Amino acid sequence: MPVYVDVDKSGGDAQTLGISSIPSTVVLVNGHETDRIVGAVGTDKFVEWLNVHAVTGEATPAVIPGG
């Protein structure tokens, strides 16, 4: 399930995940980070990255664009 976190309103969540740059996308599996993308990436690369995690059966990434 995708989760959006507004880092201006929920700075504690961003701090917990170690978010220091936005946009950031983090994949969590059973509460543990397995991968992340920091910064803007092209649509094709982002979709490919998401599909890799979907194919491996990992949890849906939490999208934390902030702002």
C-alpha positions in Angstrom: 0.0 0.0 0.0 1.5 3.4 -1.0 1.9 5.8 1.9 2.3 9.6 1.4 4.1 11.5 4.2 4.2 15.3 4.2 7.6 15.8 5.8 6.7 19.4 6.8 3.8 18.1 8.9 5.3 14.7 9.9 9.0 15.4 10.3 9.3 12.6 12.8 8.3 10.0 10.2 10.9 11.4 7.8 13.5 11.3 10.5 12.7 7.7 11.4 13.2 6.7 7.8 16.3 8.8 7.4 14.8 11.0 4.8 17.1 14.0 4.2 16.3 14.7 0.6 13.0 14.8 -1.3 11.6 13.2 -3.2 12.4 9.9 -1.6 10.8 6.5 -2.2 11.4 3.7 0.3 10.5 0.0 0.1 9.7 -1.5 3.5 9.2 -5.2 4.0 8.0 -6.2 7.4 9.1 -2.8 8.7 12.6 -3.1 7.4 14.0 -1.0 4.5 15.0 -3.1 1.5 15.6 -0.4 -1.1 15.2 3.3 -1.8 15.4 5.9 -4.5 16.4 9.5 -3.6 15.8 12.3 -5.9 13.8 12.7 -9.1 14.0 9.9 -11.6 12.4 9.5 -15.0 9.0 7.8 -15.2 10.4 4.8 -17.1 13.2 4.2 -14.6 10.8 4.6 -11.7 8.2 2.2 -13.1 10.9 -0.3 -13.8 12.2 0.0 -10.3 8.7 -0.5 -8.9 8.1 -3.5 -11.1 11.3 -5.2 -9.8 9.9 -5.0 -6.3 6.5 -6.2 -7.4 8.0 -9.2 -9.2 10.1 -10.2 -6.2 7.0 -10.1 -4.0 8.2 -7.3 -1.8 5.8 -5.0 -0.2 4.5 -2.0 -2.2 6.9 0.9 -1.7 6.0 3.8 0.5 6.2 6.9 -1.6 7.4 9.9 0.5 7.6 12.8 -1.8 7.2 15.5 0.8 5.8 18.8 -0.2 
